[in-house]
Amino acid sequence: MPAPRPALHSVPHSASRPVIAVAGLGIESSTFSPARTSAPAFHPRRGPEVLARYPFLAPGEPLRERAEWRGALVGKALPGGTVTAEAYAELSAELLDRLRELGPVDGLWYDIHGAMTVAGTDDAESQLLSRIREIVGPDTIVSTSMDLHGNVSRALAHQSDLITCYRMAPHEDAMETKERAARNLVDHLAGNAPRPLKAWIPVPVLLAGEQTSTRIEPAKSVYAAVAEVESAAGVTDAAIWVGYAWADEPRNRAAVVVTGSDEAAVTTGAERLARGFWDARHDFAFVAPTGTLDACLDEALASTARPYFISDTGDNPTAGGAGDVTWSLELLLSRPEFKDATGPTVIYASLPGPGAVDEAVAAGVGATVTVTAGAEVDDRHAGPLTLTGVVHAIRHGDPDAETEVVLRVGGVHVILTRLRKPYHHEHDFTDLELAPREAELVIVKIGYLEPELFAMADGWKMALTPGGVDQNLVRLGHHRIRRPLFPFDRTMPTPDLHARLIAPSNEPLTGADE
């Protein structure tokens, strides 16, 4: 039974400043992972807690002072598997209840990811926004902020008056993008202008984020054009979505939306961005050299670069992997180079194993234990793995992992967690008495390296490993995506990349979701 909800309070409408509600649910959901996501994974914030998520809405900040901001409910989950119907029903019902209690609002900031798959539901974010619209009414202006790995259907573009997404991968501009979405909304309400025009173009390309990083070409130049389009007179915002590659819905593909007041400007800008993305489709490549895990290990051992990072890409929890695939760790521990503690120092992050963590905690630091971990969720590629090693460190209280244990098995320092956790920062390791800068090899379940790891790595390769976010998209088995679609249909004809002007949100939607 869900926990009792905190009390709801009606908020009076302000005559002097616009009233803006903040709401949204966000997750990347891999339909190719056997994992399922429940309601607590979203760590929902409610009421004033919502505003605390955003530094630019702190008391005294200029944007905070320009409107009466009212939090409804915002929940953000670590990427994972499909969201259960029960979790979605629970969270969306509370979100809608809280919006009702807020009373009339002038605007709504809809902060989402754009790649949430719910069991039995397609295009969940658009469906939720449609239900929100039934409460806030047709005259409320909605500004939607998204991850560039989200998906934009015609229906989502229609329900949103303003819409934008990140322009960097890795997402170093995440908070900047959210602030832009909020500011665009306030500016529009202050100007008392007609509803923005929206030019939407679906681009039939679906690529992994690791092939479209803005660190390198062609994505670097493709995304550089976004700011140029946005700077044109009559344009409010411009955005390119790569789409989410590890879900199988008709909406999963790239898209462009340009909003503004001038029809020619938004149309021309959208078509420029769509052509740029389409024309570059054959040039997108992985952000780092790739290979099998064995080949990556061989190259790391032969290299003098230290530390040498290897991305275990197929089970990346920040893309939707279950995080508990044991295949890579099993291969690593089978290699003779790592069986002796006097050999190369290796850090492996990470493997969930609640039972193994409990046993190690009970034994204490310095104890030798034999534990079994992994493959409780995704056992398609390898089974649970039994490890014998020395407990090197124990840490409690992590917001994701809850409890972490480092088990030294030969020369390999294996990080075991109660719940899955992404390892993106140097302190994630140093908090566990590990020194990644001094290690020969660091293996992380990740795709492209996040900024701190990227700066730390002297050498780096991406291992093409199995899991729920396998980088080989064609072999995953998509059945419901719209075809033709690159790279599934590499010789497809040139698509229609003309802009579709989407009807304002307070008018009926027309046209097929091409």
QUIRA-V485232 format. One line per field, one symbol per residue. ss: DSSP state (2 for helix, 1 for strand, 0 for the rest). phi: phi as a letter, one per 30 degrees, with the letter a starting at -180 (. if undefined). psi: psi as a letter, one per 40 degrees, with the letter a starting at -180 (. if undefined). A space follows every 10 residues. Layout:
BEGIN
ss->???
phi->???
psi->???
END
This chain:
BEGIN
ss->0000000000 0000000111 1111110111 0000011022 2200110222 2000222000 0222201111 1111110001 1110222222 2222222222 2200001111 1000100100 1002222222 2222220000 1111110000 0002222220 0111100000 0002222222 2222222222 2000001111 1110100022 2000000022 2222222222 0000111111 1000000000 0001111111 0022222222 2222222220 2220000001 1022222222 2200000111 1122200000 0000002222 2222022200 0000011111 1102222222 2220000111 1110000000 0000111111 1111111100 0111111110 0111111000 0000022222 0000022200 1111000000 2222220011 1110000000 0022200000 0000010000 0000000001 1000000000 0000
phi->.ddedddcbd cddcdcbdcb cbalbbaccd dccddbccdd ddhdcbheed dddcedcdej deddddaccb dcabbbceea dedddddddd ddddededde ddidbdbbcc cbcjbdccei bchddddddd ddddcdjddd dccccbddcd bcdedddddc dbaaaebbbe ddcedddddd dddedddddd dhddeddbcc bdcdbbbded cbdddbddde dedddddddd dddiccabab cdjcdcbcbe ddadabbbcl ccdddddddd dddddddddc edcdbddbeb lddedddedd dddcdbdccb ddddcdddck ddicdceddd dedddddcdc dddedbcbba bdaedddddd dddjdjdcbc bbbihdcccd caceccbcac dcabbcjddc dibbbccdci ccccdcbdbd bdccbddecd dcicbddcdd bbcbdacddd eddddddcba bcddcdldbe ddddddjdbc ddcdadcdbd cdddddcddc dddedcbddb jddd
psi->hiiiiiiihi hihhddiihh ihiihhihhh eeieiihidd defhiibddd dedhdeeihe idddeeihhh hchhhhihia ahhidddddd dddddddddd ddahidihhg hadefhhhhe hifddddddd dddddeieeh hhhhiiieea hhiddddddh dihiiieihi gefddddddd dddddddddd efiiiiihhh hhhghhiide efhediiedd ddddeddddd eihehdiiih hdihefigid ehiiihhhia ehdddddddd ddddddddde deehiieiii iidddddddd deiehhihih hgddfheeee ideehedddd ddeehddeeh eeaihhhhha higddddddd dddiheihih ihiifddgfd diaihhhhah hdihhiehdd dchihhhhhb ehhhhiidii hiheiddddd effigddeid hhhhgibihi ddddddhdih ihhgiiaefh egddedfhee ihiihhedgd fiihihfihh hhiieeiihi iig.
END
